[in-house]
């Protein structure tokens, strides 16, 4: 959503901006081009993404500072750089196209690959660790809570039976197991039966929802008055967190309704710029089918 990001972020010449999810650096490059003399701080937990972004953004020289960090660590990074506040911040949540399209990362079942799914492949548990070592009840919770998978119990029973014989280690092994566990899973469908399970594992392995909760709230505190935060989500669980955080931060008086006069003197932290989520246009969806799930929301610091 390049045009929408620029419209709602409104990068200004000489401003300081942070891209908390660098990925392929497409949005970062747009910000630098749109705002002459601006400075950009870029974060990503994926070393491969940082390396790619460094090459793409090299022409901008000292205007760019890239860091191996998650976006909920933005405050620490800015403190190290001596930056007190930002004119704007962008978070493009979820897995990147590069990660999905790199078979050995194990995010997709389009290729047979190790069942990994870590956005930072240098640390943390893998998806294989989760499916082979997690207790039954917790595995059911993960699939239901993070994947909204209605057949979680069926799938987990199949996983438990399988791992008693041999561990699940590859993406296609898991995808075919899920297909066999779901009623009608063998029938052709627009959405693969394992999609929700893979989403749930990816979210759990990378603590994506925890990062959204921590990172979005921290991001607001890092903005200057008038500074803007733009967040793009790709599934309802992320978007729900962003929507509720933005709504709560935009509240004024929080006194009980029965009080005739405000006693709390609470003032809003932000102004909502997007009352409803902004969707990608038809042209972009035609060119990039993954953008059909994108929802953009934006706020401005009061």
C-alpha positions in Angstrom: 0.0 0.0 0.0 2.7 2.6 -1.0 0.3 5.4 -1.9 -1.8 4.9 1.2 1.3 4.8 3.5 2.6 8.2 2.1 -0.8 9.7 2.3 -1.3 8.9 6.0 2.3 9.2 7.2 2.8 12.5 5.4 6.7 12.5 5.6 8.1 16.0 5.8 11.5 17.3 4.7 14.1 17.1 7.5 11.8 14.8 9.6 12.9 11.7 11.5 11.1 8.5 10.7 11.3 4.9 11.8 10.4 1.8 9.8 9.9 -0.9 12.4 9.5 -3.7 9.8 12.0 -3.1 7.1 11.5 -6.2 5.0 12.5 -5.3 1.4 12.9 -1.6 2.3 10.2 -0.6 -0.2 8.4 1.7 2.2 11.6 3.1 3.6 12.8 4.1 0.2 9.4 5.8 -0.5 9.7 7.8 2.7 13.3 8.9 2.0 12.3 10.0 -1.6 9.2 11.8 -0.4 10.9 13.8 2.3 14.2 15.6 1.3 16.8 15.6 4.0 14.8 13.2 6.2 16.4 10.6 8.4 15.2 7.0 8.6 15.9 4.5 11.3 15.1 0.9 10.1 14.6 -2.2 12.3 14.1 -5.8 11.4 14.5 -9.0 13.4 15.5 -10.9 10.2 19.3 -10.6 9.4 18.6 -11.5 5.7 16.1 -8.6 5.4 18.6 -6.2 7.0 21.3 -7.2 4.5 18.9 -6.7 1.6 17.7 -3.4 2.9 21.3 -2.2 3.4 22.0 -2.7 -0.3 18.8 -1.0 -1.4 19.2 2.0 0.9 22.9 2.4 0.4 22.5 5.4 -2.0 20.9 7.4 0.9 24.1 7.2 2.9 24.1 8.7 6.4 20.4 9.5 6.2 19.8 5.8 7.0 20.5 3.8 10.2 19.7 0.1 10.2 19.4 -2.1 13.3 18.9 -5.8 14.1 16.0 -5.4 16.5 12.2 -6.0 16.8 9.9 -3.0 16.6 9.0 -3.2 20.3 12.6 -2.4 21.0 12.4 0.9 19.1 12.7 2.9 22.3 16.1 1.4 23.2 17.4 1.8 19.6 16.4 5.5 19.5 18.0 6.1 23.0 21.3 4.7 21.7 21.1 7.0 18.7 20.3 10.0 20.9 16.9 10.5 19.2 14.2 11.9 21.6 11.1 11.6 19.4 9.9 10.8 15.9 7.9 12.6 13.2 6.5 9.3 12.1 6.6 5.5 12.4 5.5 2.7 10.1 4.7 -0.9 11.1 4.0 -3.4 8.3 3.1 -6.4 10.4 3.3 -10.1 9.7 5.5 -12.3 7.5 7.3 -10.6 4.6 7.0 -11.7 0.9 10.8 -12.5 1.0 10.3 -14.9 4.0 7.3 -16.6 2.3 9.2 -17.0 -1.0 12.3 -18.5 0.6 11.6 -22.2 0.9 14.2 -23.0 3.5 12.6 -20.6 6.0 9.7 -23.0 6.3 6.9 -20.4 6.3 5.0 -21.9 3.4 3.8 -25.4 2.4 4.2 -24.7 -1.3 7.7 -26.3 -1.0 9.0 -29.1 1.2 11.3 -27.5 3.7 12.4 -27.7 7.4 9.5 -26.7 9.7 11.1 -23.6 11.0 9.1 -20.3 10.7 11.4 -18.1 12.8 11.6 -14.6 11.6 15.0 -14.4 13.3 16.6 -17.7 12.4 19.4 -17.2 14.9 17.4 -17.7 18.0 14.2 -19.1 19.6 12.1 -22.2 19.1 11.1 -23.6 15.7 7.7 -24.7 14.5 9.0 -28.2 14.6 9.8 -27.8 18.3 6.3 -26.6 19.0 4.4 -29.4 17.1 6.7 -32.2 18.5 7.2 -31.1 22.1 4.1 -29.0 23.2 1.5 -30.7 25.4 -1.8 -31.6 23.7 -4.0 -29.0 25.5 -1.6 -26.2 24.8 -1.3 -27.2 21.1 -5.1 -27.1 20.8 -5.1 -23.6 22.3 -2.4 -22.4 20.0 -4.3 -23.5 16.8 -7.6 -22.2 18.1 -6.4 -18.9 19.5 -3.9 -17.9 16.8 -5.3 -19.7 13.8 -9.0 -19.7 14.6 -9.0 -23.3 13.5 -12.3 -25.0 14.3 -10.8 -28.5 13.9 -7.9 -27.9 16.4 -8.7 -30.9 18.5 -8.9 -33.3 15.5 -5.6 -32.0 14.1 -3.8 -32.2 17.4 -4.9 -35.7 18.0 -3.4 -36.6 14.6 -0.2 -34.8 15.5 0.1 -36.6 18.8 -0.4 -40.0 17.2 2.2 -39.2 14.4 4.9 -37.9 16.7 4.7 -41.0 18.9 6.0 -42.8 15.9 8.3 -40.2 14.3 8.8 -36.5 14.6 7.2 -34.0 12.2 10.1 -32.1 10.6 9.0 -30.7 7.3 6.3 -28.3 6.0 4.7 -30.8 3.6 4.6 -33.5 6.3 2.5 -31.2 8.5 0.4 -29.8 5.7 -0.6 -33.3 4.5 -1.3 -34.4 8.1 -3.6 -31.4 8.5 -5.3 -32.1 5.2 -6.0 -35.7 6.3 -7.3 -34.6 9.7 -9.9 -32.0 8.5 -13.3 -33.2 7.2 -13.3 -32.6 3.4 -9.6 -31.7 3.5 -8.9 -33.8 0.4 -11.4 -31.8 -1.7 -10.0 -29.0 -3.9 -10.3 -25.6 -2.2 -9.2 -22.0 -2.7 -7.6 -22.0 0.7 -5.3 -24.9 1.7 -6.6 -26.7 4.8 -3.3 -26.2 6.6 -3.4 -22.4 6.2 -4.8 -21.6 9.6 -2.4 -24.0 11.4 0.6 -22.5 9.7 -0.6 -19.0 10.6 -1.0 -20.1 14.3 2.4 -21.7 14.5 4.1 -18.6 12.9 2.4 -16.2 15.3 3.3 -18.4 18.3 6.9 -19.0 17.3 7.5 -15.3 16.7 5.3 -13.9 19.5 3.7 -11.7 16.9 0.6 -10.6 18.9 2.7 -9.8 22.0 4.9 -7.7 19.9 2.0 -5.8 18.4 0.6 -5.0 21.9 3.9 -3.9 23.2 5.2 -2.3 20.1 2.2 -0.2 19.1 1.7 1.3 22.5 5.4 2.1 22.8 5.4 3.6 19.3 2.8 6.2 20.3 4.9 7.3 23.2 7.9 7.9 20.8 6.0 10.3 18.5 6.3 14.1 18.7 3.0 16.1 18.9 1.7 15.9 15.4 3.7 12.8 14.7 2.0 9.9 12.9 1.9 6.2 13.3 0.8 4.0 10.4 0.1 0.3 11.0 -0.7 -2.3 8.3 -2.1 -5.6 9.5 -2.8 -8.7 7.5 -5.2 -10.7 9.7 -8.0 -10.0 12.1 -6.1 -10.9 15.3 -3.5 -8.2 14.6 -6.0 -5.7 13.3 -8.2 -6.2 16.4 -5.3 -5.3 18.7 -4.3 -2.2 16.7 -7.9 -1.0 16.5 -8.6 -1.4 20.2 -5.2 0.2 21.2 -5.9 3.2 18.9 -9.4 3.6 20.2 -8.3 3.5 23.8 -5.5 6.0 23.3 -7.9 8.3 21.5 -10.3 8.5 24.5 -10.8 11.7 26.4 -12.8 11.5 29.7 -12.8 8.0 31.2 -15.0 8.9 34.2 -18.0 6.7 34.9 -21.1 7.8 32.9 -23.1 8.7 36.0 -20.7 11.5 37.0 -22.2 14.8 35.8 -18.8 16.6 35.6 -15.5 15.1 34.5 -13.2 14.4 37.5 -10.4 12.4 35.7 -9.2 15.3 33.4 -7.9 12.6 31.1 -6.9 13.8 27.7 -6.5 11.8 24.5 -3.0 10.6 23.5 -3.8 10.4 19.8 -6.3 11.5 17.2 -7.8 8.8 15.0 -7.0 9.5 11.4 -8.7 6.4 10.0 -12.1 5.6 11.6 -12.3 2.4 9.6 -9.4 0.3 8.3 -8.2 1.3 4.8 -8.0 -1.5 2.3 -5.7 -1.9 -0.7 -7.2 -0.7 -4.0 -8.3 -3.1 -6.8 -5.3 -2.3 -9.0 -2.8 -3.2 -6.2 -4.7 -6.4 -5.4 -4.6 -7.4 -9.0 -0.9 -6.8 -9.1 -0.2 -8.3 -5.6 -2.7 -10.8 -4.4 -1.3 -10.8 -0.9 -2.3 -7.2 -0.4 -6.0 -8.2 -0.4 -5.7 -8.9 3.3 -4.0 -5.7 4.2 -5.7 -3.2 6.6 -4.1 0.2 7.3 -4.9 2.3 10.4 -3.3 5.6 11.3 -3.2 8.0 14.3 -1.6 11.3 15.1 -0.1 12.2 18.4 -1.9 14.9 20.3 
